[in-house]
Amino acid sequence: MLVISRLKEILDKKGIKYSHIAKKVKISNTTMSSLINNQSIPSYKTAYYISKELNMKMEDIWYFEE
């Protein structure tokens, strides 16, 4: 099962730079880039803070694919 991120699409649509969100949720730009490019899966805490910052539900940002 894969966890797929819609972060890139969401940030582009909202016109938000990923470095801005990374700074707000206190993660590195490298970590944020990995999350955006589906190279890593966020911890629950990180996913929560990102979704809160974007005013979205976690399941609207990340979803499972079999």
Buried (B, 14 or more C-beta within 10 A) or exposed (E): EEEEBBBBEBBEEEEBEBEEBBEBBEBEEEBBBBBBEBEBBBEEEBBEBBBEBBEBEBEEBBEEEE
